[in-house]
Amino acid sequence: MATINPFDPVTVLFAKHAQHVVLIHFPIGLFTAGVAFDVAAEWRKRRNLVEVAYYNLLVAAVFTVPVIVTGILAWQFALEGQRLKGILLAHLLLGVLSSVLIWVSWGAHFRARRAGRNLPRFRLPLEIAGVLLLSLTGHLGGFLSGVNT
């Protein structure tokens, strides 16, 4: 039986799904924190919290790109491109939808900031829906990775 070294760079970089599993935590944490800061900014009427929310949402949005790419690569390498069905298909669809909501949430901040207007009211329900959708996506991903079984 071959021994696997967890500190071997080849093992870390070329595992069939490791990059996706590691990278996904960045947009989840950043988006959730960004939404929390945005809610706190609305509640406390603090402009500096809106700034913190903006940058959290920006970095979360940017991180969705490598997350989606590594998710697709994990599907291709780990499952050899098999037809998607069941939980894996739901995870992919919800993941893409979550990514869209993250980008739309950041976009609402970006447009208001650029135009010098107040943030739109629809953003908070949209952001909260995004957090819930992201949580469901992560929950399904946990089943796929074996964490939730």
N, C-alpha and C positions, 0 to 999 in steps of 0.2 A: 504494500500500500504506500503510495507516494505521500510525502509530507508536504503540506502547503504552508508556506511562510507568509504570514499576514503583513510583513513589512517589505516583501519583495515587490519592487516597483512594477515588474511585469504582471504579477498577480493582481495588484491593485488597478493598474491601468487597463488591463485586457480581460478582466473578468466579464462574463457575458452580460451582466446588467448592473455592475457596481456603480458606474458613473451616474446613471439615472437615479438610483437609490440615494446616493450622496447629494447630488445637486438639487433634488426636489425640495429639500428642507429650506433652501434659501428663499424661493418665492413664497412658500407657505408662511414662513416666519415673517418675512418682510411685508407681505401683503396684510397679514393679520395685524401686525404692529402698526402698519400704515392706517388701516381702518380704525384701530383703537385710538390712534392719535387724532384722526379726523373727527371721530365721535367726541373725543375729549375737547377738541378745538371748538366744535359746535356748541357743546354743553357749557364750556367755560369762557367762550368768546375770546380765545387767545390766538392771535395771528401766528405766533412762533410755532404753535403746534400744527398749524396748517402747513407750514414750511417743512416740518419734520415728516408729516404725512406725505407730502408731495415727493420727497426724496425716497422714502420707503417704497412708495408705489412705483416710482421710476425704476429703481433697482430690481424690484420684484418683477416688473414687466420685462426688463432686459433679460433676467434670468430664465424667463419662460422659454426663450428660444433654445438655449442648450438643453433644457429639460425635455422639450418636445423632441429634439434631435436625438438625444440619448435614449429616450423612450422608444422611438422608432427603431434605433439601432439594436436595442435590447430585444425587441420583438423579432428583428431579422436574425440576430445571432443566437439567442436563446431558443427561439421557436422555429428557426429556419424559415421565417416568412409564412408560416401556416396561416390559413384563413382565420380571421378573428371572430370570436363568438363569445357569448356569455359575459362573464365578469371582465375579461380582458377587453372586449369590445366596448362595454359600458365605461371602463376605466379610460380608454382612449378618447371616446366621445366627450365624457365629462371633463377630462383633462384639457382637451382643446377648447371646450366651452369656458372652463375656468380661466384659461389663458386669455381668451377674448374678453372676459369680464375684467380681468386685471388690467389689460390694455385700455379698455373703455374707461375704467375708473381713473387711471392715470391721465388719459386723454381729457377727461372732464376738468381735472385740475390744471392741466397744461393750457387748455383753451381759455379758461377763466383767468389764469395768470397772465397769459399773453395779451388778452384783451383788456386787462385791468378791471374785470368785473367780479362780482361776488360769485362764489361757487354755486352751481345749480343745486336745487333742492333734491332732485332725483338721485343724486350721487350716493347719499347715505343708504337708502334702501337697496340700491344696486350693489354697493360695497358689502353690505351685510349679506345679501344673497350670494355674492361672490365668496365670502368666507364660508358660508354653509355648503355651497357647491364644492369648494376646494376641500372641505372636510370630508364630504362624501367621496370625492375622488381619491383622497388619501386613504380613506377607510378601505375602499376597494383595492387600492394598491397594496395595502397591508395584507389582504388575503392572497393576492398574487405572489407576494414575496415570502409568504409563510409566517409572517409576524402575527397575524390575527387568527391563525388556525389552531 
